Amino acid sequence: MWTVLTASTIGPGTVTMCSKAGADYRTALFWCVIIAACVAWIMQEGSARLTLAAGCTLGEAVRRRTLTGRAVVLRVCFAVFVVVGNFLYECNNFAGAMAAVDILLLPPPARNLSAVNCTSGDLGRIEKADEDSTAAFAARQLINLGLGALTLALLMFGGGTERISLLLSAVVMLMIVCFAVTLFGMGLPPNLLAGLLPSIPEGAAEVALAVIGTTVIPVNLLMGSSLARNTTSGSMRPGVALASLLSGLISMLVQLVGAHVPSRPPCVPFELIDLAHVLEGVMGPAGLVGFTV
């Protein structure tokens, strides 16, 4: 059941930012994932303990403590932040699903990075041809609608959260296998131990913050608190620990595999297809399919 937290954590945002951290800064930001996993463990267990001790979820506890006066305004702001934040996370999930569809069904042509000429004003920019056609756009929209219908069907007829949790657990294990096999085939990147020492390379502050934020996932505090209903401390603690451990493990694997993405000029932005090519190079088409799934 608790692996739902891992599945919620390891989404397109986490994969993108961890792989970008590896591709752009190699192992220099490896420490961010370790700190983020520890913070997620502490905060999620604290949220679950609140439910067990007080008999109410984190959201209910906030409501009970903010019934009068100015506290009501704080509660409304908190609720708005949660709703907007969750909405943005879901938009990111659908955007990631579309990126996976593009990689699997509409793969972009290989980029000839050696032919790219960068100037000082081109940092992070590269001109791309408009590859979208009307048919490709329509295909994306149809697939998006299909994914939405599939999600709704799973929620309504999937047999409850336990079966959905098992499905998500299978997806988590698939990700671990894909990235672990790729890393085993390519080997650990150099200077891994140096990446355990906290340091932020020049221009990497935003990426470091994004790696931590996409691994901690504050919205998971509310989910973890709700999952703790009708459980005991004995079953909750190992469940939260396992979920946090798996989240950190996958983020580490993604970042280490991302460190094997070939170097590119500074004007060429990182794309998920670069990471997909690394997995495909070791596992063949199976790696590409496993990554997109």
N, C-alpha and C positions, 0 to 999 in steps of 0.2 A: 504493500500500500504506500509506503513512504517513498518508494522510487518515483512516485508522481512528482515529488519535489525536484528530483534529478532531471526528469524529462522536461519539467517546466523551466529549469535553469539552462539546460543545454539546447538553446534554440539558435536561430540564424545569427542573432547578435553576438552570442558567445563564440560561435564558430568563426564568425567574421573577424571579431576583434582579437581573439587569441591567435588566429592564423596570421593576421596582419602584424601583430606584435612579433611573432616569430619571423615573418618574412622581412620586416623592416629593421628590426633590432635584434634578431637572432635570439639568444638566451638572456639578454640583458634585463628583460622584464619577467623572467621566470618566477621571481620572488612574489610578484603581484598575485599570481594564481594561488600560491600557498597561503598567503595572508588572507585572501578572499575566501578560500575554503574554510579556514579557521573561524573567520568572522561569521560566515553563514552558519556554521555548526553552532556557535555560541548563541547567536540571535534566534535561530529556529528552535533550538532546545528551550531557550528561555520563553519563547512564545507558547510552545506546547506545554511547558510546566505551568504557565499561567492558566491555561484551560483546565488542567488537571486539578490545580489547587483552588481556583475560584469557581469552577463549574461554568465558566462562560468563555467565549472566544475573545481574541484580542479586540475585534471590532465591537463586541458587546461591552467589554470592559471600558473601552474608550467612551462609549455612549453613556454608560452609567456614571462615569466620572465627569461628564460635561453636560449636565441637564439644565443648568441655570447660568444666568449672567453671561459674561464675556466668553466663558468656556464653550458656549454653544457655537459662537462664531469660529472658534478653533476647531470644533468638531466638524462643522460644515466644510471648512477649508481642508481638513484632513480627508474627508470623504471625497471632495472634488479632486484632490491630488491623487488619491487611490484610483478613482475611476479614470481620470485622464491618463495616469501612468499605465494602467492596465490596457487601456485602449491603444496606447502607443506600442506597448509590447505586442499586442495582437496584430497591429498593422505590420510590425516588423516580422512577425511569424508568417503572415501571408506574403509579404515581400520576399522573404527567404524561400517560401515555397515556389514562388514564381521564378526566382533565380535558379532553384534546383531543376525546375521544368525546362528552363532555357539551356542549362548544362546538359540535360539528358536528351531532350528532343530537338532543341535548336542551338546546338553548340556553335559558339562564335569561332571565326577562323583564327588560326594560330597567329600570334603577334610577332612580327620580326623586330625584336627589341634592339638588335644591333644596328638597324637602319634608322633608329629614332635619334633625332638631333635635339638636345635640350639646351635652352638658354636660361639665364638667371631668372627670367620672368615666367618660366614655364613650369615651376615647381609644382608637382602634383597634377599637372594637366597633360592631356594628350588628345589630339583630335581623333574622333572616331567617326567612321562612316555611319550613316543612319541605316542600320541593318534591319529595322523593324518594317515589315510589310503589313498590309491589311490582313492577310491570312494569319500571320504570326500573332498579331495583336488579338484577332478573334479567337485564336487557339488558346492564348493565355487567359482570356476572359472566361471561356467555356470551362477550362480546367479549374480556374478559381471558383466558379460556381459549383462545379462538381465536388471540389474539396469541401466547400461549405456545406453542401448537402450530405456528404459522407460524415462530416463532423457531427451534424445535427442528428443523423441516423444513429451514430454510435452513442450519443448521449441519451437518445430516447429509447433505443432498442438494443443497446449493447450489453445489457445484463448488469448494469450498475457500475459503480466506480471500481469495484474489485477487478472485473474483467478488463476494463479500460486500463487499469493500473498494470495488469499483466501484459497487455499489448504494448504499453509504453516502456515497460521493463525490457521487453524483447528489442525494441528500438534502441534503447540505451546500450544493451549488450552488443547489438550490431555495430554501433558506433565505436565501442571499445575495441572490438575485434578488428574492424577496418583500420583504425589508426594504430593499434598495437602491432598488427602485422606489417603495416607500412614502415613504422619506426624500426621494427626488428630487421626489416630488409635493408633499410638505409643506414642504420646505426645512429647512435646518439650524436647530436651536433657538438662541436668543440666548445670549450669554455662553459660547460654546463654548470660546474661548481661555482664559477664566478657569478653566474646568474642568481645564485642563492643570496648574494649580498645585495641589500636594497640600494639601488642607484637608478637614477632616471637620466638616460641620455638626452642630449639636446634635442628639443622638439618632440619628446616622447611623453610629456606630461598628460596630454589628453588621452593618448592611447592607454597609458598606465591606469588612469582613472576609469576608462571604459572597460578595461579587462576586469578590474575589481568590481565595478558596478554590474556588469553582465553576469558575474559569477555569484555575487551575493544575492541579487534580485530581492529588493525590499518587499515586493508584493508577496513573496513566498512566506513572509511572516504570518500573513492572514491565512494563507492556505494551510501552513503547518499547524496553526492554532485550530483550524476547523478539523483537520485530520485527527487531532488528538482527542476528539470527543469519543467517548465509549472505549477508550484504551486505558492502559495502566502505565505507570512510570517504567516498569520492567520491560514492556514491549516498545514504548515510545523512544527510550534513550538509544538502544541499538539501531532502531529504524532511522532516526534523525542522523545518527553518526554514519550509517551506511550511505544515506542519501547525500550527505555532505562529502563523504569520501569519494563516492562515484563522480559527483560533480567536479570536484577538484582533479580527480584522475583524468577525466575526459578533457578538461580544459588544459591540463598539462600535456596530454598526448597531442592535442590539436596544435598547441604552441610549438612543441618540439618538431612535429611534422611540418608546420609552417616555416620553421627555420631552414628546411631543405628546399624551399621555393627558390628558384634561381634568382640571382641579383638582377635588378633592372634599373634603368635610368631614373633619376628622381622625378622626372616629369610623367612617369608612367604610374598611374594609381594601381593599388593592389585590387585584384578581383578574385572572387571565389573560384573561377575557372582555373586560376594558377594553382590553387591548392588541390583541386580535383585532378589536375594533370600529374601531380606528385603521387597521389594514391593510384592513379591509373598506371603510372610507370612501374609500380611494384606489383599490383594485384591484377592489372589488366582491366578489361571492361567490368569485372565484378567489383573492383574498387570504386569505379565511377558510379555504378548503380547503387552500391551500398552507401556511398557518400550522399547522393541525392535523396535517397529514401530517408 
